[in-house]
Amino acid sequence: MPEASAPPQAVGGGREPIVKWRPRSLRARQVLVASVGLLAFLALAGYALDRAFVTTAEDNLERRLEGYAYSYANKVDFARNGELLPPSDSQIDPRFAQPGSGLYAMIVLPAGRWGSDSTLGPYLPPSEMLKPGQKKFEGPLEMTQLDGSQGNVYRFGLGTIWGARGPQSEFSYSIYVLEDTEVLNSQLQTFRHALWVYLGSAGVVLLLLQGLILNWSLRPLQRVIAELKRVQRGQAQGMTEHHPRELEPLTESINAFIESERENLDRQRNTLADLAHSLKTPLAVLRAQLDDGVHAMALREELDVQLKRMNDLVSYQLARAASTGHALFSAPVAIEPYADVIVRGLEKVYAHKGVICEFEIDEEARFHGEPGDLQELMGNLLENAFKWARSRVLLTVAPISSVGNRRAGLLMAVDDDGPGIAEEDVAKVLQRGVRGDERVQGHGIGLAIVQDLVRGYRGELTVSRSQELGGARFEVQLPPGL
C-alpha cells in the first residue's frame, strides 16, 4: 500500500498535523512480494498444466475415435447390390450396441446412412460426405440426449472408398465416430481437482518454507539492530565484526561514524578545557589588579593587554578546533594544484635562501578530506622544510594500495637537506597527548597542527633521516578509506 497522508481536519479553528502511513517493514515487504510472486507462479503453472492436459486429452480422444473409425472400415462389407452389411457393434466396443451410451458410430453412404444401436434415441449433428482419405476431427458439437437434454459431442470423420469388386463397383462413403463430452469433462474435472489440491498444498508448504528462509536471512539485520541498541544504551563501544559480507560496509561505516563522533566530542572537550585553562591566567591577573586597588589608568592598560591576550587565545583555539575536524566522507582532492600554490608562496618568503622544491607527485594520488586540511597539512610540512633546508626540498606523494573496493590511502613525504633531527629528539616531536605549549619546543606550532590533523584522519606521522637529501624526512601515511 503506498504511503498516504490523512487530510487535515479543523478542530477548534485549528488544523491537526498531517499523519502519514508508516512504511512497511522489510519483513512485510519480502512476505508480500514473495507471496504475490508465488501465487502468480502457481496460477501460471496451473493454467499451463491445465492447457497441456486439455490438449493431450483431446489428442488422445481423436486417436481413439480414429481407431474406432478404422475398425469399422476394416469390418464393414457390402452386398453385390451395394447394400451395407454392418459389423456387429459389440465386436468393436460394447457401448456402440447400447442406446444413448455416449459412443456413437455413423456411416454416410451415397444413397443413405447407417447408425449404430447407440444412435437410437439421441439426436446427433448431421454428417456430410467426406472425400476419400479425408479426416476431420471437430467438436464440441451440440446434440440432444436420449432424455431430451442438451449435450455436446466430439466427432471424427474418415472418408474412404469401396472397390473390392473392381473399379466399376467403386463408390465413396464416410465413417463417423462420435463421443459425448461428458467423458472428457469428467477426466478434466478429476485432473483439475487433483491439480489445484496439489498446487495449493505445495503453495502452503512453500509459504511456510519461505517464512523460515526469510527469518533466517533477516537474522543478521536483527543482530545489527540489537547491537545498535546496545551502543545507544552504552552497553557496547561499537559494532562487532561478525557480520555477512553484504553488511560489512554498513557496520564498518557505523563504527567509523561512531569513532568519528567520539573523536569530535573528545576534541571539543579538549579544546574547551585548553581554552578554559588558558584564560585562567589573564582572569587571575585582572582579579589581582582589582583586589589590589591599582590606579584606574594602570588597570585600564592592564585590562587592554589581558583582553588582547584572551582574544588571541580564543582565536588560536578556534582555529585549532577547525583545523582538526574533518568530514567522514569527502570527495577526492587533487594535490598538485595546492602544492604549487604553497611552494610559490614559500619561495617568496625564503627567497634569500634560494631553496628549490622538487615534486614527485603520482597523478593517481588523491586526498580524501577537506581542502583546508590538505593546505594545513602540506603547508606546515613544507614550511618546516623550507625553514631548515639549505638549498633543496623534495615533496613526494603516492597512493597506498587498498584491498577490495576500499579507496586508496595516501603517502606524503617531505625531505630537506638541512641538519635533520637527532634520534633522541624524535620521540619528543612525535609525542602524543601533549598540549600546544608543550609540543612546540624546537619546532613551532606547525608540527603540532600536523600531528592533530594526521590523528584526525587516523594516519601516522614518522620522522627519520632522509636517504636522498640527508636532512629530515617527515612522512605521513593516511590509511585506505571505507
Residue, then its C-alpha position, 0 to 999 in steps of 0.5 A: m500500500p503506498e504511503a498516504s497522508a490523512p487530510p487535515q481536519a479543523v478542530g477548534g479553528g485549528r488544523e491537526p498535523i498531517v499523519k502519514w502511513r508508516p512504511r512497511s517493514l522489510r519483513a512485510r515487504q519480502v512476505l508480500v512480494a514473495s507471496v504475490g510472486l508465488l501465487a502468480f507462479l502457481a496460477l501460471a503453472g496451473y493454467a499451463l498444466d491445465r492447457a497441456f492436459v486439455t490438449t493431450a486429452e483431446d489428442n488422445l480422444e481423436r486417436r481413439l475415435e480414429g481407431y474406432a473409425y478404422s475398425y469399422a472400415n476394416k469390418v464393414d462389407f457390402a452386398r453385390n447390390g451395394e447394400l451395407l452389411p454392418p459389423s456387429d457393434s459389440q465386436i468393436d466396443p460394447r457401448f456402440a450396441q447400447p442406446g444413448s451410451g455416449l459412443y456413437a458410430m455413423i456411416v454416410l453412404p451415397a444413397g443413405r446412412w447407417g447408425s449404430d444401436s447407440t444412435l437410437g434415441p439421441y439426436l446427433p449433428p448431421s454428417e456430410m460426405l467426406k472425400p476419400g482419405q479425408k479426416k476431420f476431427e471437430g467438436p464440441l458439437e451440440m446434440t440432444q440426449l436420449d432424455g431430451s437434454q442438451g449435450n455436446v459431442y466430439r466427432f471424427g470423420l474418415g472418408t474412404i472408398w469401396g472397390a473390392r469388386g473392381p473399379q466399376s463397383e467403386f463408390s465413396y462413403s464416410i465413417y463417423v465416430l462420435e463421443d459425448t463430452e461428458v467423458l472428457n469433462s469428467q477426466l478434466q474435472t478429476f485432473r483439475h481437482a487433483l491439480w489445484v489440491y496439489l498446487g495449493s498444498a505445495g503453495v502452503v508448504l512453500l509459504l511456510l518454507q519461505g517464512l523460515i528462509l526469510n527469518w533466517s536471512l533477516r537474522p543478521l539485520q536483527r543482530v545489527i539492530a540489537e547491537l545498535k541498541r546496545v551502543q545507544r544504551g552504552q552497553a557496547q563501544g561499537m559494532t562487532e565484526h561478525h557480520p555477512r559480507e553484504l553488511e560489512p560496509l554498513t557496520e564498518s561505516i557505523n563504527a567509523f561514524i561512531e569513532s568519528e563522533r567520539e573523536n569530535l566530542d573528545r576534541q571539543r572537550n579538549t579544546l574547551a578545557d585548553l581554552a578554559h585553562s588558558l584564560k585562567t591566567p589573564l582572569a587571575v591577573l585582572r582579579a589581582q589588579l582589582d583586589d589590589g586597588v591599582h590606579a584606574m589608568a594602570l588597570r585600564e592598560e592592564l585590562d587592554v593587554q589581558l583582553k588582547r591576550m584572551n582574544d588571541l587565545v580564543s582565536y588560536q583555539l578556534a582555529r585549532a578546533a577547525s583545523t582538526g575536524h574533518a568530514l567522514f566522507s569527502a570527495p577526492v582532492a587533487i594535490e598538485p594544484y595546492a602544492d604549487v600554490i604553497v611552494r610559490g608562496l614559500e619561495k617568496v618568503y625564503a627567497h634569500k635562501g634560494v631553496i628549490c622544491e622538487f615534486e614527485i607527485d603520482e597523478e593517481a594520488r588523491f586526498h580524501g578530506e577537506p581542502g583546508d586540511l590538505q593546505e594545513l597539512m602540506g603547508n606546515l610540512l613544507e614550511n618546516a622544510f623550507k625553514w631548515a633546508r639549505s638549498r633543496v626540498l623534495l615533496t613526494v606523494a603516492p597512493i597506498s594500495s587498498v584491498g577490495n573496493r576500499r579507496a586508496g590511502l595516501l603517502m606524503a613525504v617531505d625531505d630537506d637537506g638541512p641538519g635533520i633531527a637527532e634520534e633522541d629528539v624524535a620521540k619528543v616531536l612525535q609525542r602524543g597527548v601533549r598540549g600546544d605549549e608543550r609540543v612546540q619546543g624546537h619546532g613551532i606550532g606547525l608540527a603540532i597542527v600536523q600531528d592533530l590533523v594526521r590523528g584526525y584522519r587516523g594516519e601516522l606521522t614518522v620522522s627519520r633521516s632522509q636517504e636522498l637529501g640527508g636532512a629530515r624526512f617527515e612522512v605521513q601515511l593516511p590509511p585506505g578509506l571505507 
